[in-house]
């Protein structure tokens, strides 16, 4: 008797794309990654990156991904166009669009690259923090369904935990997919956006917000990510400036053994 095939992980189902032609794919939003308005931005970014990584012309691994959230994304079907606009010897530049109702709802650029072994150093510091297994998982937030898809263990800077390190908008937490899933570029790109908007932490109150643009820089290669398995990663996020309806926030994602896997920067709209 044939054994049943294992069901697809909820994340892989959410970012799944069907190929229409080499540059065009179709997808559908997932209720599992719903947010207060539309889908979780991290899963949208991962979907755009998935179109690049599914393309037959792909060269190398992701080096950077910038996503512009141009309009609210509605629940339902969408189309993604991904095109390599320039291919060099070791780098490739991409333009990606997500289309709904014949209009651009999100678009992005990506750079992929063939990495070489070179001199390396990390000037950012991996902090001394308690291990993930010594911290209780934070409860999911009902108004943001996507939070059920991550195991988050806050060291400080949670929505209900005090600041303990002198940075009013900083959060430090251990995070992994829930249920556990082996790390790759797609899941790392989504985890890199799984930080609550810094204004929620800074002011301890909810206000309407929306990410305008997010850039993620990938500092690890595929082999490094594969070696992480489904282990928790350390995330650190902080805001830099709030004012005139916008704020920016930066973040780092580290492996448990102190390797910087990704760094991000984004600008976010907020309304009083």
Number of C-alpha atoms within 10 A of each C-alpha: 3 4 5 6 6 6 7 10 13 17 21 16 15 20 22 20 21 14 16 12 9 14 18 19 22 17 19 18 23 21 15 18 22 19 17 13 15 16 22 24 24 22 26 23 28 26 25 29 27 20 26 28 19 16 18 9 14 19 21 17 20 28 21 21 22 23 26 20 21 15 14 13 22 15 15 11 14 20 20 26 20 26 19 20 10 11 16 9 8 12 17 22 18 19 18 23 22 27 18 19 10 9 11 17 18 24 23 21 22 23 22 23 20 14 14 8 5 5 5 5 5 9 6 8 9 18 11 7 11 11 14 20 10 9 14 12 16 17 12 15 11 11 11 17 17 23 23 18 17 20 21 29 24 22 24 17 26 22 19 11 13 14 19 12 11 7 12 18 22 23 28 25 27 27 22 24 25 16 13 15 16 15 22 19 23 21 20 23 27 22 22 27 24 22 22 14 25 26 24 17 23 19 12 16 9 12 13 11 19 18 20 17 19 24 23 26 20 22 15 18 19 13 9 15 18 13 13 16 13 17 18 23 26 29 27 23 26 24 23 12 13 17 9 8 11 17 20 22 22 21 22 21 27 19 20 16 10 15 17 22 21 23 21 21 20 20 21 19 18 18 10 7
